[in-house]
Amino acid sequence: MNKLNHFVLKHRAISSFVFMAPALIAEILCINLPPDIFKNIVACLLVYLIVITLWLSSCFSAVLNKAVKKMYDECDPYPLLSETEKLITYKFRRVQEQVLVIDKCAALRNTGEYEKALNELENINIDKYPVMPNVKIVYYNNLMDLYGILGENEKADIWYGKVVQIYSDMKNGKKKKGFQNTIDIAAAANYYRHGEYDKAVEILESINYNNLCNEVDSKMLCARVYLAMGLTDKAKQALMFVKEKGNKLYAVTEAEKMLKEI
């Protein structure tokens, strides 16, 4: 099924023509019909175009969502990296390309390619095209996270402010709830950067995780906070969780390194 979806997306013009051909033939055959009937046929054709658009969109979502789920539920970023790299070559509209690059950078971040991910994100002008608020949250959060990892705390603070603002302005309660983990971890990271370790720990120890990848990221941050507080045993416990559950995330390599240094 995944191969079929890729074929449809890669050869969108051919796929659309195959599905449009019967409708086009029907229109040609019926062109001399009375006006009322002809209008009905044109209306049917418009519906047909909408159906094709929705079908292509569903193929796009099916490919991408499967890879996203693999990363967040199984801590394996490589399928998402592979799928986004393929899909980017299919030349979608600019908005879709931005979404693909943002998802690709999330995968790069989780494979340890921090600078590469940051460079690609910095080349995106997120305000140039209309995008959903959830896309902006992911984009801003990724920038905040990467700047924080690379020690550029002032820039991380700027993007954290944008994350909070977009989240506060979200109207869709269900989507807003889906980003609660992201916001909590971002807030804890912000407290950690500013040396407010107690507040960071308070947030991290109260999160109800909605996926394993977020939990691993949180435990990694917990370990850093605990070490800063001198709580070595707690840091070890958090790092062991990362090592055991992190699967193919780069965090596992970092956790192993930190365990050796303790």
C-alpha positions, 0 to 999 in steps of 0.5 A: 500500500505504501508503494502505491501511495508513493506511486500516486504522489510521485506521478500525480498528473498521470494518476489524476488523468486516469481518474479524470478520463471517464469524466472528460469523455462523459462531458464531451459526449454530453456537450450538446445536451440541454443547458440544465443537464449540462450544468449538472454534469459540470457540477459533477465534474467539480465534485470529481475534482474535489474527490481527486484532491482529497484522495491525493491528500489522503495518500500524502497523509497515509505515507507521512503519518505512518512514519511520524507514528514510527518515530513518536511511538517506537522512537525510530526516526529513520523511516520519517527521515527516509519518507520526507526525503523521498516526498520532497523530491516529488515537488509539492506545493510550497506549504506541503514542502515546508511541512515535509522539511519541518518533519525531516528536521525533527527526524534529523534532530533525533538522529543527532544531526543538530546543525544540519537540522537547524540550517534547514529550519533557518532557511524556511520562511514560515510566514510566507505561506499560510500554514496551520498554527500546529505547524508553526508550533512544531517549527518554533519548538524545533528551533527552540530545542535546537538552539538550546542543544547548541548552547544559543540560549538567547535565540532559544528564548526568542523561539520559546516565546513564539511557541507559547504565543501560538499555543495560547492563541490556538482555538481548537481545544482538541489540537491544543490538548495534543500539544500539551506535552510539547509545551510542558517540555518546552517550559521545563527546558526554558527553566533549565536554561535559566537555572530554575531547576526546581521549577523544571523538575516540578513540570517534568515529574507531572507530565502525562505523556502521550507518546514514548518519544516525548517521554524519552526526551523528557527523561533526558532533560530530567537527567540534565536537571538532576545532574545540575542539582547534584542528584546523581542517582536520580540522573542515573535512573533517568538515563537508564530509562533513555537507554532502555526505551530510546530505541534508535534515537540519538538520545540513547548514545548521549545517555550512554556517554553521560552514564560513563561520565558519572 
